[in-house]
Amino acid sequence: MINNHLFSAATYAARRARLQKEVGSGIVLLPGNDDSPMNYLDNTYPFRQDSHFLYFAGISQPGLALVIDIDENTTTLYGDDLSVEYIVWMGLSLRWPSWHIESVFLIQPHTPH
């Protein structure tokens, strides 16, 4: 499941704001988890997002990282863009603006030729 918000996007934004206030200054990196293969790359264990990433971002998708720049008061989500294969199998259920994240940088997935 990609977008399993248990709370509103405003709740996650408020949690990040409280974290910013408590830390004071600098940059906070919250790496999410990746898929974990069992015996080969396409055979993975059921995905479980990192608890801290899930608490502050509310996004249960592998391969993401959240960067909070406290001094600039910005939050940026980094990750791979969805491949056509992923969209065909899993559907297009990502809605970046609903996450209350200022910037999203997506990298095109590598496709072997």
Backbone hydrogen bonds, N-H to C=O, Kabsch-Sander energy under -0.5 kcal/mol:
donor,donor_aa,acceptor,acceptor_aa,energy
4,N,2,I,-0.8
11,T,8,S,-0.9
12,Y,8,S,-1.2
13,A,9,A,-2.1
14,A,10,A,-2.3
15,R,11,T,-2.0
16,R,12,Y,-2.1
17,A,13,A,-2.2
18,R,14,A,-2.3
19,L,15,R,-2.1
20,Q,16,R,-2.5
21,K,17,A,-2.2
22,E,18,R,-2.3
23,V,19,L,-2.5
24,G,20,Q,-2.6
25,S,23,V,-1.0
28,V,68,I,-2.7
30,L,28,V,-0.5
30,L,66,L,-3.1
32,G,64,L,-2.7
38,M,40,Y,-0.5
38,M,43,N,-3.7
39,N,43,N,-0.5
40,Y,43,N,-0.6
43,N,40,Y,-1.9
44,T,42,D,-0.8
45,Y,36,S,-2.8
54,L,50,D,-2.7
55,Y,51,S,-2.2
56,F,52,H,-2.0
57,A,53,F,-2.5
58,G,53,F,-0.7
58,G,54,L,-1.2
60,S,2,I,-1.6
60,S,58,G,-0.5
61,Q,59,I,-0.8
63,G,33,N,-1.9
64,L,61,Q,-0.5
65,A,78,Y,-2.3
66,L,30,L,-2.5
67,V,76,T,-3.1
68,I,28,V,-2.9
68,I,66,L,-0.5
69,D,67,V,-0.6
69,D,74,T,-2.5
70,I,26,G,-2.2
70,I,68,I,-0.9
71,D,26,G,-0.8
73,N,69,D,-1.1
74,T,69,D,-1.8
76,T,67,V,-2.9
77,L,103,S,-2.6
78,Y,65,A,-3.3
79,G,105,F,-1.9
80,D,63,G,-0.6
81,D,107,I,-3.4
87,I,83,S,-2.2
88,V,84,V,-2.5
89,W,85,E,-2.2
90,M,86,Y,-3.5
91,G,86,Y,-0.7
91,G,87,I,-1.6
93,S,91,G,-1.0
98,S,95,R,-1.1
99,W,96,W,-2.1
100,H,97,P,-1.3
103,S,75,T,-1.9
105,F,77,L,-2.7
106,L,104,V,-0.6
107,I,79,G,-2.0
